[in-house]
Amino acid sequence: MTGKGMIFMEVAKNLGTNGLSSIKRRRAISKTIVYILLISLSIVFLFPLIWMIFSSVKPENEIMLWPPKILPTKWDCMNYKEIFEIQPFARYYFNSLFVTIFNVIGTVFSSAFVAFGFARIRGKGRDVWFAILLATMMLPSQVTMIPVYMIWSRLGFVNTFWPLILPAYFGNAYYIFLLRQFFKTIPKELEDAAYIDGCSTFGFFWKIMLPLSKPALITVAILSFMGVWNDFLNPLIYLHDTSKYTLALGLLQFKGALIIEWGPMMGASLLSLIPVILLFFFGQKYFVQGIATTGVKGA
């Protein structure tokens, strides 16, 4: 190779190296900018939670200062003691856990049962009934609020937990749709093999379909838990006795006609968040997996 050729190859090599370095540098700058934006947005969204945490350990006269101060000048944990002295907070907590747990059990089982029928059992008009089911999702709950209340009132179930629990055992349109899409991703050959081995339809649903659908079931359980745990409207409509109040109504009791107990309210709000945070923290892997794999196969 001539001297000119070697010089040309060396120049091309240097240009290529410099080009790659420039591309890597631009990518690094882009990633840095993205991370800065994400961290900034995270701080903005987390600020109410951070403010609530520090407000729960502030003296009452420091919570509503202007300009606001995040850190308390004096750490005071008496707010957490007053939570149980001002209101029967333990009773509110137990009521919420009771209603939520039975709601989750009913929602998961009933929705899975109906979704299995729509996904695996062939019948005349199956798709029509499924379309009608989806159409109910477009009906605002405010439209049916008064008729449903009248039904529960005629049955004598107002001021009891039944109106908050029983509807969960009749399925939920959104969760049925979610589980149906997941059930349709289970190979049909697996179902045929189960029937050949003598498995019944319910046996296939209970022993094979449900264990394979753990991510989707946990997703439904998490969404159902969060919806019922934070529900304010239904307990407000059906519960009149303060001893039956859930946490959503119990937190409102810290607000009086003339005074608001901000410190205890912040502490009670923080305690009410703990189950939701723990549930999502331990179930986030299944939650993401269930959402990602639902609907992979067409309807």
N, C-alpha and C positions, 0 to 999 in steps of 0.2 A: 504493500500500500504506500502511495506517495505521501510526501509530507503534507501537501494540501489536503488530502483525504483525511489524514489523521487529525489535522487541525479542525476540519469541518465536523468530524464525529465528536471531538472533544467539546466544541461549541454547542452542538445539538444536545449532548449529554448534560451540559451545564444548564442549558435552557430548560430541558425536561425536569431536572432536579429543582430548579428555581420555580418552575410552574407548579410542581407538586407541593412544594413548600408553601407557595402562595395560596393554593387551594386549601391546604390543611389549616393555614392561618385564618382564612376567611371562615372556614367551618367552625374553628375554635371560637372566633369572635361571635359568630351567629349563635352558637350554643350558649355562650356566656350571656348574651343579651336575653335569650329566651329564659334562662335560669333566673336572671335578675327580675324579669317581668313576672315569672311564676311566683317567686318568693315574695315580691311586692304585693301581688294579688292575694297570696295566702295570708299575709299579715293583715291586709284589709278585711278579709273574710273572718279571720280569727279574732279580730279586735273585740267584737262584742263578747265573745267567750272569755277572752283575757280580762276584759273589764269586769265581767260578772264574777270571775274567780277572785280577783283582788277586792272587789266590792263586798264580797261575802265575809272578808276578814277586816273590814274597816269599821271604825266607829260610825254611828249613824250620821253625825254632823259632817263627815268627810265625803260621803258618797255623792252628794249633789253639788259639790263645789264647782265654781267656774272661775278660771279655766280648769277643766278636769285634771286630776292627778291619778296616774295609774297606780303607783305604789302607795300604800298607806303609811302615814307617819307613825302610826302605832298599830301593831298587829293585835287584833281583837277577835278571838274565836267564840265569844259569847253568843254571836248570832246563831251558831249551830245549836247551842243549848236552848235558845229561845224558840227555835223552830218547833220543838216538841212541847214547849210550855204554852205558846200562844194558840196553837191549833193541834188537833189529834193527827199529826203528820204520819205517824206509824200506821194508823188506820187507813189513811188515804193511800199510802204506799201498798199496803196489803190488798186493798180493793183493786188498785190498778193491776197488780200482779195477778190477782185472781181472774179478773175479766180478760186480761191480755193472754194469759196462758191458755185458757179454754177457747178463746177466739182463734189463737194460732193453731191449736190442735184441730178444731173444727174446720177452719179454712183450708189447711193443708190437705186433710183427708178428703173432704167433700169435693174440693176443686180437682184433686188428682183423680178421684173416682169418675167424675163427669168428663174430665179431659180424656181419660182412657177410653171412655165410650165413644167420644167424637173422633179419636185418633185411630182406634183399632177395630171397633165393631161396626160392620157395614149394615146399614138398614135404610129403608125407604124414607126419604126426606131428611136424612142426616144433615146434609149440607144446608138445607133450608132452616132447620132448627138451630144450627150453629150460627147462621146469619142473623136469625132473630135474637139469639143470645148476645152477639156482638152489638146489635142495635140498641140493646138496653144500656150499653155503656154511654150512649149519646144522650140518655135521659138524665137531666140534672136531678140530684137528690132532693133539691128544694121542691120539685114538682110533686114528689110522692111523700113528702114529710108529713103533711096533715092527714092524708088517708092512712098512712102506716101508723101514725100516733093513735088515730081513732080505733084501729084494729087492736092494738095493744091495750088501749083503755077498755074496750069492750071485754077483752079477755081477763082484765083485772091485773095486768102485769106492770102497770105504771108504778114507779118507785121501787122497782126490783131490778135485779141484774139480767133478767131474762131477755128484755129487748136488746141488750148489749151483747148477748152471747149467742142466742138461738139463731139469728140470721147467718152466722158464720158456718153453720152446719148445712146450709143450702147452697153453698158454692159462691164464688165471686167471678163475675164475667171476665175480668182482666186476668186473674190468675188461671182460670180455665183455659183461656187463649194461650197464655204463656206456657203452661204445662202441655197442652195439646201439641204445640209446635215442637217442644222437646221430645215428646213421646214419638212423634213421627220420624225422628232421627234414629230411633232404635231399629236395627236391621230386622226386616220381616222374616229372614231365615231363622232368627233366634226364636221367634214366636212359633214358627212351624215345627221346629225341633222340640219345643216344649210340649206342644199338642201331641206330637208323635210319641213322646215319652209318657203320655197319659195325664199331663197337667191340665187342669180345668182353666176356664177363662179367668176366674177370680184368682186361682192359684198362680197363673202367669202374671197377673197384675200385682199380687201381693209379694210373691217370692222372687220375681225377676225384674219386673218393670220398676217397682219402687226403689229397690237397691241400686239399680243402674241410673236412676234419676235423682240421686242424692243432691247434686249441685243445684238443679232446678227447684227441688223441694226446699232446700235451705234458703234459696233466694226468695221463694214465696213466704217462708216463715219469717225472714228478716223484714220484708216489706210489710207483711201483715202485723208483725210486732210493732214496728214503728208507727204504722197508721193508727192502731188501737191505743197504743201507749200515749200518743199525743192528741187523741181525739178529745175535743172539747164540746162540740155541739150535741152529740147524742147523750152523753151524761147530763148535760145541762137540761135537755128536754125531758128525760125520763126519770132522773133522780131528784127527789125533793128532800129527802132526809139527809142531813149533813153527815151522819154516821156512814152513809153509803157513798159519799163523794169519792171520786177518783182523784189522782194527782192534778189533773188539768183543772178541775174545779177547786181543789184544795189550795192551789197556788193563788187563786183569786181571793181567797179568804184573808190573805195577808194585806189586802187593800180594803181599808175601811172607808166610811163615809167622809171622815175628816182627816184621816192620817193614813199613810202608807208605811208599813214596816219594810223599808228597803233592804236593810241588812239581812233579816231572816228570809225575805223573799228571794234574794240573790242566792243565799245558801240552800234554800229549798229547791230552787231551779237547778242548781248545780247537782244536788243529790238526785234529782229526777232524771238527769242526763246520763248518769252512770250506767244503768242497764243497757241503754241504747248504744253507748260507746263501746261497752264490753262485748255486746252481741255482734256489732259490726266488726270490731277488732278481731275477734276469734273466727268469724264467719266470712271475712272479706274474700278469702281465696275461693270459697265455694260460690260466693255472691258474684264475683267477676266471671268465674267459669260458667255459671248458670246463665248469666246475661249474654256472654260471648257465644255460647253454643246453641242458645234458643233461636229457632227459626233458620238454622243452617239449611235444612231441607224445606222445600216449598210445601205449601199447604195442599 
